[in-house]
Amino acid sequence: MQFFKKIRFFFRLSSAFLKKRFLVIFAGILIGISFYFFLSNIFQKYNLFRKTEKIGLVGKYSLEDIPEEILQYISFGLTEITPEGEVVPKLCDRWEISSDEKIYSFYFGKKKFFWHDGTEFNANDINYNFKDAKVMPIDSYLLKIVLNEPFSPLLSVLSQPIFKKGLIGLGDYRIDKVETSGKTLKSILLKPKTRSSSLLNLHFKFYTNESYLKTAFALGEIDIIKEIENPQYFAGINNLKIDKIPKTDRYLALFFNTAKDPSSDKNFRQAVAYALSKFPDQKRAISPISPSSIYFNPGVKKYEKDLAKAKLLLEKIKIEKDRIFSIYSFPLLEEQAKTIQEELNKIGLKTEIKFSSLPQDEYDFFLAIEKIPLDPDQYSYWHTGQARNITHFSNPRIDKLLEDGRKTLITDERKKIYFDFQRFLTEETPAVFLYYPIYSSIERK
């Protein structure tokens, strides 16, 4: 009985309190609900708890040579290049080329782009610095580029992202923070241009080699590795997503030093080409142009392995009995270099492997991965006397094709030139094209 009296007393007391304080309590509930939805909207609108992807890359960079894959997040070029190698407008609406192919007129205005500082982009902002061309904004909607000589790769070159001072760009991401050690770039943090964006933050960290990269991943410094050649370190580790990515924008090749005997002899170069298996478990490369490009020639000489033919060609060449050939390469390619060493030994060529970032002039072979440019222009790699022509290759017919390719704008005509270039280059064999490397992307689940 006493228990029920206490309950009635508590009920009456609560009722009296609610009647007296009803408006205050009701207002408090409304304010609480409103505040909850207000904060939820703020957090959602401005992504105050935005996640950050921590990405590891191998390489030594500075603010002057930030990797292209990062620059693409930050800004755009006047043009962009499709996976097939065709050039299409990006910042510009369209372009016109004069009959002498020396004046390019770019038109703007239909598409709106804004710099990360909030100002609207126009033609006066273009700041390409070309040695043999004048870049002239006529007004906000028209830009002219005047060349001394026709240069067909220009439209591809203009796909390079443009920036204002301070790396202010036009892309979906802006640079938020940069960490350097001296001039060496250690990390770069990108955040979405607009706070309301649903994009994640991207924090890129740089390591000098794959060993340091793997250690950083194990320690939790990074959660994603974009490209790694040797993923065996991660085999058997749980909660990892590992994807294999074939990269047809680069190739592995064995380059000859054609300025040195017997590599100066085409018979020797072809003998080596026939001696190599070309790593049959990999996607074969047959020329220096990407197979995804409309300029790729699938009909070039492929040099399928043929030891008998290799030995027959070597019989035409005088080689010192005790001659030891040097194979320069990188530690990451040690396994591939040893395979080549074994295969050359089968045709009587003794070799030694040396590791160096760049081969010395006395090298015989150089095993390396070469990046394929977006434009089919290969002038700097194979034309006589060019600094990037590491093979020292010189051939008047190849030189003429490369010169013509730079001056020809019509796609079908240019295609014929580069088909011929690939056909004659592979016949001369200044390099044995081996395969397109497969990289692995690793991410924590």
VOPAGU-2260 file (C-alpha; in pm, 1 decimal, decimal comma):
REM VOPAGU-2260
SITE   aa  ch    i         X         Y         Z
SITE  MET   A    0       0,0       0,0       0,0
SITE  GLN   A    1     283,1     232,3      89,9
SITE  PHE   A    2     444,6     152,3    -246,4
SITE  PHE   A    3     140,7     267,4    -449,0
SITE  LYS   A    4     121,7     589,6    -247,5
SITE  LYS   A    5     480,7     667,6    -351,1
SITE  ILE   A    6     398,4     604,4    -716,0
SITE  ARG   A    7      94,1     833,1    -704,1
SITE  PHE   A    8     301,0    1102,1    -533,7
SITE  PHE   A    9     574,0    1079,6    -799,4
SITE  PHE   A   10     316,1    1090,0   -1082,2
SITE  ARG   A   11     140,6    1397,8    -939,2
SITE  LEU   A   12     474,6    1572,6    -881,7
SITE  SER   A   13     587,8    1499,6   -1240,0
SITE  SER   A   14     255,0    1618,3   -1383,6
SITE  ALA   A   15     274,1    1942,6   -1189,5
SITE  PHE   A   16     633,0    1999,1   -1303,4
SITE  LEU   A   17     547,5    1931,4   -1669,2
SITE  LYS   A   18     248,5    2166,9   -1660,8
SITE  LYS   A   19     459,5    2439,8   -1509,4
SITE  ARG   A   20     768,3    2386,4   -1734,2
SITE  PHE   A   21     601,0    2250,3   -2050,6
SITE  LEU   A   22     700,8    2538,3   -2279,5
SITE  VAL   A   23    1062,2    2533,6   -2159,7
SITE  ILE   A   24    1093,5    2155,6   -2207,1
SITE  PHE   A   25     920,7    2162,0   -2546,0
SITE  ALA   A   26    1142,8    2447,8   -2665,3
SITE  GLY   A   27    1451,5    2259,6   -2545,8
SITE  ILE   A   28    1352,4    1949,8   -2743,5
SITE  LEU   A   29    1291,1    2155,8   -3058,3
SITE  ILE   A   30    1623,8    2335,5   -3021,6
SITE  GLY   A   31    1804,7    2002,5   -2967,8
SITE  ILE   A   32    1649,1    1844,3   -3277,2
SITE  SER   A   33    1718,3    2153,6   -3487,0
SITE  PHE   A   34    2078,5    2170,6   -3365,0
SITE  TYR   A   35    2128,9    1801,0   -3448,0
SITE  PHE   A   36    2005,5    1843,8   -3805,4
SITE  PHE   A   37    2201,9    2168,7   -3844,3
SITE  LEU   A   38    2529,0    2004,0   -3742,0
SITE  SER   A   39    2457,3    1698,8   -3958,0
SITE  ASN   A   40    2400,3    1926,5   -4255,6
SITE  ILE   A   41    2720,1    2121,6   -4185,4
SITE  PHE   A   42    2929,0    1803,6   -4154,2
SITE  GLN   A   43    2776,2    1664,2   -4471,7
SITE  LYS   A   44    2805,3    1988,4   -4670,7
SITE  TYR   A   45    3165,5    2063,7   -4578,2
SITE  ASN   A   46    3287,8    1705,0   -4524,4
SITE  LEU   A   47    3447,8    1794,1   -4192,1
SITE  PHE   A   48    3528,2    1425,9   -4135,5
SITE  ARG   A   49    3657,7    1365,3   -4488,5
SITE  LYS   A   50    3874,0    1055,7   -4521,3
SITE  THR   A   51    4231,2    1074,3   -4649,4
SITE  GLU   A   52    4391,6     820,3   -4880,4
SITE  LYS   A   53    4762,2     780,7   -4798,3
SITE  ILE   A   54    4938,6     679,7   -5118,9
SITE  GLY   A   55    5301,4     572,6   -5158,0
SITE  LEU   A   56    5511,3     630,8   -5470,4
SITE  VAL   A   57    5871,0     543,4   -5558,3
SITE  GLY   A   58    6088,9     819,6   -5698,9
SITE  LYS   A   59    6288,2    1133,5   -5623,3
SITE  TYR   A   60    6099,0    1450,7   -5717,5
SITE  SER   A   61    6098,8    1824,6   -5654,5
SITE  LEU   A   62    5832,3    2094,3   -5686,5
SITE  GLU   A   63    5963,6    2154,2   -6039,8
SITE  ASP   A   64    5897,2    1796,2   -6154,6
SITE  ILE   A   65    5592,2    1669,7   -5967,6
SITE  PRO   A   66    5476,7    1338,2   -6122,3
SITE  GLU   A   67    5232,8    1378,4   -6409,2
SITE  GLU   A   68    4977,5    1152,4   -6241,5
SITE  ILE   A   69    4954,9    1401,2   -5951,7
SITE  LEU   A   70    4947,9    1711,9   -6171,1
SITE  GLN   A   71    4645,8    1569,7   -6353,8
SITE  TYR   A   72    4446,2    1598,7   -6030,1
SITE  ILE   A   73    4542,0    1964,7   -5987,1
SITE  SER   A   74    4493,9    2120,2   -6330,1
SITE  PHE   A   75    4424,2    2072,7   -6702,2
SITE  GLY   A   76    4585,1    2155,4   -7034,5
SITE  LEU   A   77    4434,9    2319,6   -7340,7
SITE  THR   A   78    4394,6    1970,8   -7485,8
SITE  GLU   A   79    4376,6    1615,2   -7359,4
SITE  ILE   A   80    4478,6    1285,8   -7516,5
SITE  THR   A   81    4246,9     985,9   -7540,8
SITE  PRO   A   82    4374,4     631,7   -7463,8
SITE  GLU   A   83    4393,9     578,1   -7841,7
SITE  GLY   A   84    4632,8     872,1   -7878,0
SITE  GLU   A   85    4388,9    1120,3   -8033,0
SITE  VAL   A   86    4398,8    1484,3   -7920,1
SITE  VAL   A   87    4069,7    1649,4   -7818,3
SITE  PRO   A   88    3984,9    1991,8   -7663,5
SITE  LYS   A   89    3990,9    2034,6   -7285,4
SITE  LEU   A   90    4022,3    2397,7   -7169,0
SITE  CYS   A   91    3970,3    2530,0   -7520,0
SITE  ASP   A   92    3649,0    2488,1   -7718,6
SITE  ARG   A   93    3820,3    2430,8   -8053,3
SITE  TRP   A   94    4124,3    2524,7   -8259,2
SITE  GLU   A   95    4213,8    2626,5   -8613,1
SITE  ILE   A   96    4546,1    2576,5   -8794,2
SITE  SER   A   97    4673,2    2801,7   -9072,9
SITE  SER   A   98    4745,6    2661,7   -9419,2
SITE  ASP   A   99    5122,0    2681,6   -9358,2
SITE  GLU   A  100    5069,9    2492,8   -9027,5
SITE  LYS   A  101    5259,1    2757,3   -8830,2
SITE  ILE   A  102    4971,9    2948,7   -8663,0
SITE  TYR   A  103    4737,9    2778,5   -8416,4
SITE  SER   A  104    4427,7    2969,0   -8300,9
SITE  PHE   A  105    4252,6    2845,6   -7984,7
SITE  TYR   A  106    3901,3    2960,3   -7894,4
SITE  PHE   A  107    3752,1    2980,2   -7544,1
SITE  GLY   A  108    3431,2    3089,0   -7373,7
SITE  LYS   A  109    3173,1    2812,5   -7409,8
SITE  LYS   A  110    3310,8    2615,7   -7115,3
SITE  LYS   A  111    3361,8    2773,9   -6773,3
SITE  PHE   A  112    3663,9    2689,8   -6558,6
SITE  PHE   A  113    3773,3    2851,2   -6232,1
SITE  TRP   A  114    4115,0    2869,8   -6071,0
SITE  HIS   A  115    4157,7    2748,1   -5715,7
SITE  ASP   A  116    4173,9    3114,3   -5604,7
SITE  GLY   A  117    3818,3    3163,7   -5734,6
SITE  THR   A  118    3897,2    3368,9   -6046,3
SITE  GLU   A  119    3758,1    3261,6   -6382,3
SITE  PHE   A  120    3998,7    3118,8   -6639,0
SITE  ASN   A  121    4046,7    3298,9   -6971,7
SITE  ALA   A  122    4296,6    3301,4   -7259,4
SITE  ASN   A  123    4513,9    3568,0   -7092,3
SITE  ASP   A  124    4605,6    3313,8   -6823,2
SITE  ILE   A  125    4791,5    3084,3   -7063,3
SITE  ASN   A  126    5158,4    3076,1   -6962,7
SITE  TYR   A  127    5327,9    2806,6   -7170,5
SITE  ASN   A  128    5696,7    2890,1   -7216,5
SITE  PHE   A  129    5812,5    2757,6   -7554,4
SITE  LYS   A  130    6158,4    2815,7   -7700,1
SITE  ASP   A  131    6061,4    2819,0   -8068,7
SITE  ALA   A  132    5710,0    2962,7   -8050,1
SITE  LYS   A  133    5526,6    3281,5   -7953,6
SITE  VAL   A  134    5224,0    3244,8   -7725,0
SITE  MET   A  135    4996,4    3545,9   -7782,5
SITE  PRO   A  136    4661,4    3601,5   -7607,1
SITE  ILE   A  137    4454,3    3821,6   -7840,5
SITE  ASP   A  138    4175,6    3872,8   -7586,5
SITE  SER   A  139    4000,0    3669,8   -7316,9
SITE  TYR   A  140    3856,1    3426,9   -7572,0
SITE  LEU   A  141    4130,6    3384,2   -7832,8
SITE  LEU   A  142    4490,1    3261,9   -7808,2
SITE  LYS   A  143    4736,4    3233,3   -8096,1
SITE  ILE   A  144    5054,1    3026,1   -8096,4
SITE  VAL   A  145    5296,4    3111,5   -8377,2
SITE  LEU   A  146    5566,4    2857,0   -8467,3
SITE  ASN   A  147    5891,8    2909,2   -8654,2
SITE  GLU   A  148    5840,9    2574,6   -8829,2
SITE  PRO   A  149    5549,4    2327,4   -8846,6
SITE  PHE   A  150    5546,5    2102,6   -8539,2
SITE  SER   A  151    5270,8    1839,9   -8538,2
SITE  PRO   A  152    5320,8    1722,2   -8173,8
SITE  LEU   A  153    5218,1    2071,3   -8050,6
SITE  LEU   A  154    4857,8    1972,5   -7974,4
SITE  SER   A  155    4985,3    1682,2   -7763,6
SITE  VAL   A  156    5232,9    1908,5   -7582,9
SITE  LEU   A  157    4943,9    2141,1   -7493,5
SITE  SER   A  158    4786,1    1863,8   -7285,9
SITE  GLN   A  159    5035,5    1955,8   -7012,1
SITE  PRO   A  160    4848,3    2110,8   -6715,9
SITE  ILE   A  161    4876,2    2488,0   -6672,7
SITE  PHE   A  162    4919,4    2669,0   -6340,3
SITE  LYS   A  163    4928,4    3009,3   -6183,5
SITE  LYS   A  164    5220,4    3099,4   -5958,1
SITE  GLY   A  165    5216,1    2882,8   -5648,2
SITE  LEU   A  166    5082,9    2576,1   -5831,0
SITE  ILE   A  167    4729,8    2717,0   -5834,3
SITE  GLY   A  168    4539,5    2502,3   -6081,1
SITE  LEU   A  169    4199,8    2441,5   -6235,9
SITE  GLY   A  170    4139,5    2077,5   -6142,1
SITE  ASP   A  171    3917,1    1905,7   -5889,5
SITE  TYR   A  172    4199,4    1909,6   -5632,9
SITE  ARG   A  173    4414,8    2186,5   -5486,0
SITE  ILE   A  174    4748,6    2159,7   -5305,7
SITE  ASP   A  175    4693,0    2195,4   -4931,3
SITE  LYS   A  176    5034,2    2109,8   -4789,4
SITE  VAL   A  177    5380,9    2025,7   -4920,2
SITE  GLU   A  178    5665,9    1868,8   -4723,3
SITE  THR   A  179    6020,9    1888,8   -4857,9
SITE  SER   A  180    6372,6    1802,5   -4747,2
SITE  GLY   A  181    6594,3    2056,3   -4917,1
SITE  LYS   A  182    6465,1    2051,2   -5274,6
SITE  THR   A  183    6345,3    1691,6   -5250,7
SITE  LEU   A  184    5970,2    1642,3   -5229,6
SITE  LYS   A  185    5873,7    1419,3   -4934,0
SITE  SER   A  186    5495,0    1443,1   -4945,3
SITE  ILE   A  187    5212,0    1642,1   -5097,5
SITE  LEU   A  188    4856,0    1667,5   -4963,0
SITE  LEU   A  189    4572,7    1734,2   -5207,2
SITE  LYS   A  190    4225,2    1838,2   -5096,9
SITE  PRO   A  191    3912,1    1880,3   -5311,9
SITE  LYS   A  192    3873,8    2228,0   -5461,2
SITE  THR   A  193    3527,6    2268,3   -5304,3
SITE  ARG   A  194    3448,5    2176,8   -4944,5
SITE  SER   A  195    3116,2    2025,4   -5045,2
SITE  SER   A  196    3286,0    1774,2   -5276,1
SITE  SER   A  197    3245,6    1405,5   -5194,6
SITE  LEU   A  198    3603,8    1337,3   -5310,4
SITE  LEU   A  199    3859,1    1205,4   -5061,5
SITE  ASN   A  200    4178,0    1384,3   -4959,0
SITE  LEU   A  201    4485,6    1242,3   -5133,1
SITE  HIS   A  202    4814,1    1235,5   -4941,2
SITE  PHE   A  203    5105,7    1126,9   -5162,9
SITE  LYS   A  204    5431,1    1020,8   -4994,5
SITE  PHE   A  205    5754,8     955,8   -5181,7
SITE  TYR   A  206    6017,9     689,0   -5115,5
SITE  THR   A  207    6355,9     636,3   -5280,8
SITE  ASN   A  208    6305,0     264,8   -5352,4
SITE  GLU   A  209    6054,7     -19,5   -5322,6
SITE  SER   A  210    6217,3    -148,3   -5002,5
SITE  TYR   A  211    6141,1     177,1   -4816,5
SITE  LEU   A  212    5794,5     180,2   -4973,0
SITE  LYS   A  213    5716,1    -169,2   -4841,5
SITE  THR   A  214    5841,9     -77,3   -4493,6
SITE  ALA   A  215    5624,4     235,7   -4490,6
SITE  PHE   A  216    5321,2      26,1   -4582,8
SITE  ALA   A  217    5397,5    -226,2   -4307,0
SITE  LEU   A  218    5431,2      56,5   -4051,8
SITE  GLY   A  219    5099,4     212,4   -4156,2
SITE  GLU   A  220    5249,0     532,1   -4300,8
SITE  ILE   A  221    5059,2     461,4   -4623,5
SITE  ASP   A  222    4751,1     255,1   -4707,2
SITE  ILE   A  223    4783,4     236,7   -5085,9
SITE  ILE   A  224    5070,0     151,0   -5319,6
SITE  LYS   A  225    4981,0     257,2   -5673,2
SITE  GLU   A  226    5254,8      77,7   -5866,1
SITE  ILE   A  227    5499,2    -186,8   -5751,7
SITE  GLU   A  228    5686,6    -433,2   -5971,2
SITE  ASN   A  229    5750,5    -702,7   -5712,9
SITE  PRO   A  230    5445,0    -772,3   -5489,9
SITE  GLN   A  231    5573,0   -1105,1   -5348,2
SITE  TYR   A  232    5654,6    -929,2   -5020,2
SITE  PHE   A  233    5279,6    -896,0   -4956,4
SITE  ALA   A  234    5184,7   -1254,9   -5046,4
SITE  GLY   A  235    4995,0   -1425,7   -4765,7
SITE  ILE   A  236    4913,6   -1103,4   -4578,5
SITE  ASN   A  237    4544,1   -1086,1   -4493,9
SITE  ASN   A  238    4307,5    -794,0   -4555,2
SITE  LEU   A  239    4490,7    -669,2   -4863,5
SITE  LYS   A  240    4348,9    -602,5   -5207,7
SITE  ILE   A  241    4609,0    -668,7   -5478,0
SITE  ASP   A  242    4533,0    -582,5   -5840,9
SITE  LYS   A  243    4761,3    -647,3   -6137,4
SITE  ILE   A  244    4780,3    -360,5   -6386,2
SITE  PRO   A  245    4933,8    -411,0   -6733,6
SITE  LYS   A  246    5107,5     -87,0   -6836,2
SITE  THR   A  247    5121,7     -37,5   -7212,6
SITE  ASP   A  248    5250,5     318,0   -7168,2
SITE  ARG   A  249    5602,7     182,5   -7110,0
SITE  TYR   A  250    5812,1    -112,1   -7223,5
SITE  LEU   A  251    6113,6    -316,4   -7116,3
SITE  ALA   A  252    6388,5    -329,6   -7378,0
SITE  LEU   A  253    6750,0    -430,3   -7417,2
SITE  PHE   A  254    6923,6    -129,7   -7572,9
SITE  PHE   A  255    7247,6    -165,6   -7772,3
SITE  ASN   A  256    7539,7      75,7   -7772,5
SITE  THR   A  257    7556,8     106,2   -8150,9
SITE  ALA   A  258    7864,0     330,1   -8126,8
SITE  LYS   A  259    8065,4      32,8   -8003,3
SITE  ASP   A  260    8168,2    -285,3   -8185,0
SITE  PRO   A  261    8020,2    -536,1   -8242,5
SITE  SER   A  262    7686,0    -366,7   -8157,9
SITE  SER   A  263    7751,6    -133,5   -8448,9
SITE  ASP   A  264    7684,9    -433,2   -8677,3
SITE  LYS   A  265    7318,2    -507,2   -8752,9
SITE  ASN   A  266    7396,7    -879,9   -8780,3
SITE  PHE   A  267    7511,3    -882,4   -8417,6
SITE  ARG   A  268    7205,2    -692,1   -8297,8
SITE  GLN   A  269    6969,4    -925,1   -8482,4
SITE  ALA   A  270    7155,5   -1230,3   -8350,6
SITE  VAL   A  271    7094,4   -1110,7   -7995,2
SITE  ALA   A  272    6728,5   -1043,4   -8079,3
SITE  TYR   A  273    6681,2   -1400,1   -8206,5
SITE  ALA   A  274    6858,0   -1542,3   -7899,2
SITE  LEU   A  275    6614,7   -1393,9   -7647,1
SITE  SER   A  276    6287,2   -1556,7   -7543,9
SITE  LYS   A  277    6122,9   -1214,7   -7481,0
SITE  PHE   A  278    5974,7   -1345,9   -7150,9
SITE  PRO   A  279    5679,7   -1549,5   -7291,6
SITE  ASP   A  280    5473,1   -1517,0   -6972,8
SITE  GLN   A  281    5453,3   -1138,1   -7027,2
SITE  LYS   A  282    5266,9    -925,8   -7284,2
SITE  ARG   A  283    5511,5    -890,3   -7570,7
SITE  ALA   A  284    5632,2    -549,0   -7686,6
SITE  ILE   A  285    5740,0    -522,1   -8049,8
SITE  SER   A  286    5796,6    -149,6   -8104,5
SITE  PRO   A  287    5843,9     177,5   -7909,9
SITE  ILE   A  288    5482,9     289,9   -7973,2
SITE  SER   A  289    5197,3     179,0   -7746,5
SITE  PRO   A  290    4967,7     -95,1   -7884,0
SITE  SER   A  291    4668,6     117,3   -7779,3
SITE  SER   A  292    4776,7     396,4   -8016,3
SITE  ILE   A  293    4629,0     438,6   -8363,3
SITE  TYR   A  294    4991,8     478,5   -8479,7
SITE  PHE   A  295    5098,7     130,9   -8361,6
SITE  ASN   A  296    5217,8    -102,6   -8638,0
SITE  PRO   A  297    5140,1    -467,8   -8549,7
SITE  GLY   A  298    5315,4    -596,5   -8861,5
SITE  VAL   A  299    5677,7    -525,8   -8770,5
SITE  LYS   A  300    5951,0    -788,9   -8751,0
SITE  LYS   A  301    5908,0    -976,6   -8421,8
SITE  TYR   A  302    6228,1   -1183,2   -8388,7
SITE  GLU   A  303    6074,1   -1496,9   -8240,1
SITE  LYS   A  304    6339,7   -1700,0   -8059,2
SITE  ASP   A  305    6557,0   -1893,4   -8305,3
SITE  LEU   A  306    6896,5   -2003,4   -8172,4
SITE  ALA   A  307    7003,8   -2152,6   -8504,5
SITE  LYS   A  308    6945,0   -1823,2   -8683,9
SITE  ALA   A  309    7119,5   -1633,4   -8403,1
SITE  LYS   A  310    7431,8   -1849,6   -8431,4
SITE  LEU   A  311    7429,5   -1820,9   -8810,7
SITE  LEU   A  312    7427,6   -1441,2   -8788,2
SITE  LEU   A  313    7710,6   -1443,9   -8532,7
SITE  GLU   A  314    7927,4   -1639,4   -8776,2
SITE  LYS   A  315    7933,7   -1327,8   -8996,0
SITE  ILE   A  316    8096,7   -1123,0   -8719,2
SITE  LYS   A  317    8444,1   -1131,9   -8574,2
SITE  ILE   A  318    8426,2   -1131,7   -8192,4
SITE  GLU   A  319    8728,8   -1159,7   -7964,1
SITE  LYS   A  320    8742,9   -1502,5   -7801,6
SITE  ASP   A  321    8763,6   -1376,1   -7442,3
SITE  ARG   A  322    8531,0   -1078,7   -7491,8
SITE  ILE   A  323    8299,3   -1014,2   -7194,5
SITE  PHE   A  324    7997,6    -794,4   -7269,8
SITE  SER   A  325    7851,8    -562,0   -7006,6
SITE  ILE   A  326    7479,0    -553,5   -6929,6
SITE  TYR   A  327    7391,6    -238,5   -6738,4
SITE  SER   A  328    7059,5    -225,4   -6554,8
SITE  PHE   A  329    6885,7    -150,5   -6224,1
SITE  PRO   A  330    6861,3    -374,2   -5913,5
SITE  LEU   A  331    6485,0    -409,7   -5968,0
SITE  LEU   A  332    6556,6    -576,3   -6302,8
SITE  GLU   A  333    6822,2    -815,9   -6172,4
SITE  GLU   A  334    6610,4   -1126,0   -6238,7
SITE  GLN   A  335    6540,4   -1021,0   -6598,7
SITE  ALA   A  336    6908,1    -935,0   -6651,9
SITE  LYS   A  337    7012,8   -1281,1   -6531,7
SITE  THR   A  338    6764,6   -1445,1   -6769,6
SITE  ILE   A  339    6913,0   -1249,2   -7060,5
SITE  GLN   A  340    7263,8   -1337,4   -6943,0
SITE  GLU   A  341    7178,5   -1709,5   -6951,3
SITE  GLU   A  342    7020,3   -1685,8   -7296,5
SITE  LEU   A  343    7317,0   -1498,5   -7444,5
SITE  ASN   A  344    7551,7   -1757,2   -7297,6
SITE  LYS   A  345    7372,5   -2022,5   -7509,3
SITE  ILE   A  346    7496,7   -1852,3   -7826,9
SITE  GLY   A  347    7847,8   -1811,4   -7689,2
SITE  LEU   A  348    7830,4   -1452,9   -7560,3
SITE  LYS   A  349    7980,7   -1409,0   -7213,7
SITE  THR   A  350    7837,7   -1120,7   -7010,6
SITE  GLU   A  351    7865,2    -945,8   -6675,2
SITE  ILE   A  352    7582,3    -755,0   -6507,4
SITE  LYS   A  353    7643,0    -407,7   -6365,4
SITE  PHE   A  354    7396,2    -185,8   -6182,8
SITE  SER   A  355    7389,1     185,7   -6257,3
SITE  SER   A  356    7121,0     454,7   -6286,6
SITE  LEU   A  357    7265,6     551,1   -6625,8
SITE  PRO   A  358    7499,8     341,6   -6839,2
SITE  GLN   A  359    7851,6     459,5   -6906,8
SITE  ASP   A  360    7962,4     513,2   -7267,0
SITE  GLU   A  361    8152,7     183,6   -7260,7
SITE  TYR   A  362    7840,4     -26,6   -7198,6
SITE  ASP   A  363    7737,3    -296,2   -7447,5
SITE  PHE   A  364    7375,2    -351,3   -7342,1
SITE  PHE   A  365    7139,7    -147,9   -7127,0
SITE  LEU   A  366    6827,9    -316,7   -6986,6
SITE  ALA   A  367    6567,8     -59,3   -6886,6
SITE  ILE   A  368    6201,7      32,8   -6879,1
SITE  GLU   A  369    6125,8     326,1   -7109,1
SITE  LYS   A  370    5817,8     547,2   -7085,1
SITE  ILE   A  371    5620,1     582,8   -7407,6
SITE  PRO   A  372    5525,0     943,8   -7491,2
SITE  LEU   A  373    5158,0    1024,4   -7550,0
SITE  ASP   A  374    5234,5    1153,5   -7898,2
SITE  PRO   A  375    5387,4     908,0   -8149,9
SITE  ASP   A  376    5679,3    1149,7   -8200,0
SITE  GLN   A  377    5999,4     954,4   -8121,9
SITE  TYR   A  378    6246,8    1216,8   -8245,6
SITE  SER   A  379    6433,4    1264,2   -7917,0
SITE  TYR   A  380    6484,5     888,7   -7870,0
SITE  TRP   A  381    6610,9     773,7   -8210,7
SITE  HIS   A  382    6720,7    1075,5   -8419,2
SITE  THR   A  383    7094,6    1113,4   -8473,0
SITE  GLY   A  384    7272,5    1309,4   -8200,4
SITE  GLN   A  385    6977,2    1356,2   -7964,8
SITE  ALA   A  386    7063,7    1359,0   -7592,4
SITE  ARG   A  387    6801,2    1094,0   -7512,4
SITE  ASN   A  388    6925,7     865,8   -7791,2
SITE  ILE   A  389    7109,2     637,1   -7547,6
SITE  THR   A  390    7184,5     381,2   -7820,2
SITE  HIS   A  391    7377,4     641,6   -8026,6
SITE  PHE   A  392    7177,4     506,4   -8318,8
SITE  SER   A  393    7216,4     690,6   -8649,5
SITE  ASN   A  394    7025,2     613,5   -8966,9
SITE  PRO   A  395    6942,5     868,3   -9242,1
SITE  ARG   A  396    6616,5     696,3   -9339,7
SITE  ILE   A  397    6494,7     687,4   -8977,7
SITE  ASP   A  398    6602,9    1050,4   -8930,1
SITE  LYS   A  399    6398,6    1157,4   -9234,0
SITE  LEU   A  400    6086,5     973,1   -9115,3
SITE  LEU   A  401    6114,2    1130,3   -8769,9
SITE  GLU   A  402    6156,1    1475,8   -8922,2
SITE  ASP   A  403    5856,0    1424,3   -9151,8
SITE  GLY   A  404    5645,5    1291,3   -8864,4
SITE  ARG   A  405    5698,8    1617,5   -8677,2
SITE  LYS   A  406    5580,0    1824,6   -8973,2
SITE  THR   A  407    5274,3    1622,5   -9077,1
SITE  LEU   A  408    4933,0    1705,4   -8930,7
SITE  ILE   A  409    4694,5    1487,6   -9133,7
SITE  THR   A  410    4634,7    1174,3   -8926,5
SITE  ASP   A  411    4636,2     921,2   -9212,8
SITE  GLU   A  412    4959,9    1061,0   -9354,8
SITE  ARG   A  413    5120,0    1073,1   -9010,9
SITE  LYS   A  414    5006,4     717,6   -8945,0
SITE  LYS   A  415    5182,1     596,0   -9260,4
SITE  ILE   A  416    5503,2     771,7   -9155,9
SITE  TYR   A  417    5508,2     611,7   -8811,9
SITE  PHE   A  418    5416,6     269,7   -8951,1
SITE  ASP   A  419    5723,0     297,1   -9176,4
SITE  PHE   A  420    5933,1     427,3   -8887,4
SITE  GLN   A  421    5849,4     122,2   -8675,1
SITE  ARG   A  422    5910,9    -116,3   -8964,8
SITE  PHE   A  423    6256,5      21,6   -9043,5
SITE  LEU   A  424    6353,9      69,3   -8678,0
SITE  THR   A  425    6280,8    -291,7   -8585,6
SITE  GLU   A  426    6470,4    -407,0   -8894,9
SITE  GLU   A  427    6776,1    -210,2   -8779,1
SITE  THR   A  428    6728,9    -333,7   -8418,7
SITE  PRO   A  429    6897,1     -65,3   -8204,8
SITE  ALA   A  430    6697,5    -224,5   -7921,7
SITE  VAL   A  431    6520,3    -553,2   -7856,4
SITE  PHE   A  432    6168,1    -472,4   -7737,4
SITE  LEU   A  433    6074,2    -731,5   -7476,5
SITE  TYR   A  434    5746,1    -674,8   -7293,2
SITE  TYR   A  435    5503,1    -432,1   -7132,9
SITE  PRO   A  436    5553,6    -454,4   -6754,2
SITE  ILE   A  437    5278,7    -556,6   -6516,3
SITE  TYR   A  438    5260,5    -353,2   -6197,4
SITE  SER   A  439    5060,4    -429,2   -5885,5
SITE  SER   A  440    4835,8    -195,7   -5689,7
SITE  ILE   A  441    4808,1    -280,1   -5319,2
SITE  GLU   A  442    4545,4    -145,1   -5082,6
SITE  ARG   A  443    4426,6    -225,0   -4732,8
SITE  LYS   A  444    4067,9    -352,3   -4727,2
